[in-house]
Amino acid sequence: MAKRGAVTRFAPSPTGLLHLGHAHSALFAHALAGEGGRFLLRIEDIDRGRCRPEFQAAIHEDLAWLGLRWEAGVRRQSEHMADYARALDALDGMGLVYPCFCTRAEIRAEIVRSGAAPHGPDGPLYPGTCRGLADAAARVAAGESHALRLDMGRAVARAGPLAWHDRGRGRVAARPEIFGDAVLARKDTPTSYHLAVTVDDAIQGVSLVTRGADLFQATHVHRLLQALLGLGVPEYRHHRLLADDKGQRLAKRHDSLAIRRLRERGYTADEVRAMAGIG
């Protein structure tokens, strides 16, 4: 099932209790590390408003209860903002980043006015309102609130054709333009998911990124960032998503299927692993 010596990782956000879907993802990554491989735990806690230390502690406890062992030195994103800032500065130095002063409400209104905004994986694409503003630097210097966006057209032209290998789908041609001018940082969150995980995986030497099928599309953007920043390219494997008895994808709102709740109800670790689809 696994190639020898893969470096894999499980990277949850401490915004709630882990559920069966998380158990499946963690066990999946652990199994694919294979004999002689390395399994890493990373805490993705850049959302300071929602992350809680008690949930971080629960992550460690629940994973250990499931029988997982990870390499020492857990990486917490909140402790490495300087790494993401350097990557952002590098992209800015290439002329690929611009400030966006639009509020979410203004973006929605502009999309409504346009009448036929193209859609991407996350919904209607940003219409590029702030791209090329003559007074952008002055507004930033004046302290006006803004996000930083990737100029996707320029970025794609600079990187050229790209692809990655997915163990479940084979060679995949990268199409990052489907996301439009993606946000790389905001005032309250100085890095985005896309930028942080791309930098983290490179720094940690992850050779096989395993994650849910819902994040397959995100890999288009991550492959572009790897090319622009001169980072190594791992393999990928996107696993199936677990659902409840109504067909709804498991989320942290499914408290009854949280590992902690199942433990409290007397389930054994073997039973929970089986429920997660990996016995």
C-alpha positions in Angstrom: 0.0 0.0 0.0 2.8 2.4 0.9 6.1 3.3 -0.7 9.0 2.8 1.6 10.2 5.9 3.5 7.3 8.4 2.8 7.1 11.5 5.1 3.4 12.1 5.8 1.5 14.4 8.1 -1.8 15.0 9.8 -2.6 18.7 10.2 -5.8 19.4 12.1 -7.0 22.8 13.3 -7.8 23.0 17.1 -11.2 24.5 16.6 -13.2 21.6 18.0 -13.0 17.9 18.9 -11.7 15.4 16.4 -14.4 13.2 14.9 -14.4 10.0 12.9 -13.4 11.8 9.7 -10.3 13.1 11.4 -9.5 9.6 12.7 -9.8 8.3 9.1 -7.4 11.0 7.8 -4.9 10.6 10.6 -4.8 6.8 10.3 -4.7 7.0 6.5 -1.6 9.3 6.7 0.0 7.1 9.3 -0.5 4.0 7.2 0.9 5.6 4.0 4.1 6.6 5.8 5.0 3.0 5.5 7.9 1.0 6.9 10.8 3.3 7.6 8.7 6.4 6.9 8.0 9.4 9.2 4.6 10.5 10.4 4.3 14.1 11.5 1.7 16.0 13.5 1.1 19.7 12.6 -1.3 22.1 14.4 -2.8 24.5 11.9 -3.8 27.3 14.4 -3.6 30.4 12.3 -7.3 31.2 13.0 -6.7 32.9 16.3 -10.3 33.7 16.9 -11.5 30.1 16.8 -8.5 28.0 18.0 -8.5 26.9 21.6 -5.7 25.3 23.7 -8.1 22.8 25.1 -8.8 21.4 21.6 -5.1 21.2 20.9 -4.6 19.1 24.0 -7.6 16.9 23.0 -6.0 16.3 19.6 -2.9 14.9 21.2 -4.9 12.8 23.7 -7.3 11.4 21.1 -4.6 10.5 18.6 -2.5 8.8 21.2 -5.6 6.8 22.4 -6.1 5.6 18.8 -2.6 4.2 19.0 -0.8 6.8 16.7 2.7 7.9 17.4 4.2 10.9 15.7 7.7 12.3 15.4 8.8 14.7 18.1 8.7 18.4 17.4 5.1 19.2 16.6 4.9 22.3 14.3 2.4 24.9 15.3 1.7 27.4 12.6 1.1 30.3 15.0 4.8 30.0 16.0 6.1 30.4 12.4 4.5 33.5 11.0 8.0 34.7 10.0 8.3 31.8 7.5 5.0 32.8 5.8 6.0 36.5 5.8 9.3 35.6 4.0 7.4 33.7 1.4 4.9 36.5 1.0 7.7 39.0 0.6 9.3 36.8 -2.1 6.1 36.8 -4.1 5.7 40.5 -3.6 9.2 41.0 -4.8 8.2 39.3 -8.1 5.4 41.8 -8.5 2.7 39.1 -8.0 1.0 40.4 -4.9 -1.4 43.4 -4.6 -3.5 45.0 -1.8 -7.2 44.6 -2.0 -9.3 47.1 0.0 -12.7 45.6 -0.8 -14.9 44.3 2.0 -16.7 41.1 1.5 -20.0 43.0 1.1 -18.4 45.2 -1.6 -17.1 42.1 -3.5 -20.6 40.5 -3.4 -22.2 43.7 -4.7 -19.7 44.0 -7.5 -20.3 40.4 -8.5 -24.1 41.0 -8.5 -23.5 44.1 -10.7 -21.4 42.2 -13.1 -24.2 39.7 -13.7 -22.1 36.8 -14.9 -19.1 36.4 -12.6 -17.2 33.2 -13.3 -17.2 30.6 -10.5 -14.4 28.7 -8.9 -14.2 26.0 -6.2 -15.0 28.5 -3.5 -17.8 30.3 -5.4 -17.8 33.4 -7.6 -14.3 34.7 -8.4 -13.1 38.0 -7.2 -13.6 40.5 -10.0 -10.2 42.1 -9.7 -11.5 45.5 -8.6 -8.3 46.5 -6.8 -5.8 45.0 -9.2 -3.6 47.8 -10.6 -4.9 50.7 -8.4 -2.7 53.7 -8.8 -3.1 54.8 -5.2 -2.6 51.4 -3.6 0.7 52.2 -2.0 -0.6 55.4 -0.5 -3.6 53.7 0.9 -1.5 51.0 2.5 0.8 53.6 4.0 -2.2 55.5 5.4 -3.1 52.3 7.3 -6.3 51.4 5.3 -7.4 47.9 6.0 -6.7 45.5 3.2 -6.0 41.9 2.2 -3.1 40.7 0.0 -4.1 38.9 -3.2 -2.1 36.9 -5.7 -2.2 38.3 -9.2 -3.2 35.0 -10.7 -2.7 36.0 -14.3 0.8 37.1 -13.8 1.7 34.2 -11.5 0.5 31.6 -14.0 2.4 33.3 -16.8 5.6 33.4 -14.8 5.3 29.7 -13.7 4.3 28.2 -17.0 2.6 24.8 -17.4 2.6 22.8 -14.2 1.5 19.3 -13.0 1.6 17.1 -10.0 1.3 13.4 -9.3 -1.6 12.1 -7.3 -1.4 8.4 -6.3 -5.2 8.0 -6.8 -5.5 9.9 -10.1 -2.1 9.9 -11.7 -0.7 13.0 -13.4 -2.8 16.1 -12.9 -2.3 19.3 -14.9 -2.4 22.3 -12.6 -5.1 24.9 -13.2 -4.7 27.4 -10.4 -6.5 30.0 -12.4 -9.8 28.4 -11.4 -9.4 30.2 -8.0 -8.9 33.7 -9.5 -6.8 36.1 -7.4 -6.6 34.1 -4.2 -6.1 35.8 -0.9 -2.7 35.2 0.6 -3.0 37.2 3.8 -5.5 39.3 5.8 -5.0 41.9 8.5 -6.4 39.6 11.2 -4.8 36.4 9.7 -1.3 37.3 8.2 -1.2 34.1 6.1 -3.7 32.0 4.2 -4.3 28.3 4.3 -2.8 28.0 0.8 0.4 29.8 1.6 0.9 28.3 5.1 0.5 24.7 4.2 2.7 25.0 1.1 5.5 26.5 3.1 5.0 24.1 6.0 5.1 21.0 3.8 8.4 22.1 2.2 10.0 23.1 5.5 9.0 19.8 7.1 10.1 17.7 4.1 6.7 16.1 3.5 7.1 13.8 0.6 3.4 12.6 0.4 0.6 14.9 1.3 -2.5 13.0 2.3 -5.8 14.8 2.9 -9.5 14.7 2.1 -11.0 14.8 -1.4 -12.6 18.2 -0.5 -9.1 19.7 -0.7 -8.1 18.2 -4.1 -8.8 21.5 -5.9 -6.6 23.4 -3.5 -3.6 21.5 -4.8 -3.8 23.5 -8.0 -2.9 26.7 -6.1 -0.3 24.9 -3.9 1.5 23.6 -7.0 1.7 27.1 -8.4 3.1 28.5 -5.1 5.7 25.7 -5.0 6.9 26.7 -8.5 7.0 30.4 -7.7 8.8 29.9 -4.4 11.2 27.3 -5.7 10.0 24.6 -3.4 10.0 20.8 -3.8 7.0 19.0 -5.1 5.6 16.2 -3.0 3.2 13.4 -4.2 -0.4 13.6 -3.2 -3.1 11.2 -2.2 -6.7 12.5 -1.5 -8.8 10.1 0.4 -12.6 9.7 0.6 -14.7 11.6 3.0 -16.7 10.0 5.7 -20.4 10.8 6.0 -23.2 10.4 8.6 -26.2 8.2 8.2 -27.9 11.0 6.2 -25.1 11.3 3.8 -23.8 14.6 5.2 -20.0 14.9 5.3 -18.7 14.7 8.9 -17.8 18.0 10.5 -17.1 19.2 14.0 -20.8 19.8 14.5 -21.2 16.0 14.6 -20.4 16.0 18.3 -21.9 12.5 18.8 -19.2 11.1 16.5 -16.3 12.9 18.1 -13.6 10.6 19.2 -13.9 12.0 22.8 -17.6 11.2 22.9 -17.1 7.7 21.5 -14.5 7.0 24.2 -16.9 8.3 26.9 -19.6 5.9 25.6 -17.2 2.9 26.0 -16.0 2.2 22.5 -12.5 0.7 22.3 -9.8 2.2 20.1 -10.0 -0.9 17.8 -13.8 -0.2 17.4 -13.3 3.4 16.6 -10.5 2.6 14.1 -13.0 0.2 12.4 -15.7 2.8 12.4 -13.3 5.2 10.8 -12.8 2.7 8.0 -9.2 1.7 8.9 -9.1 -1.2 11.3 
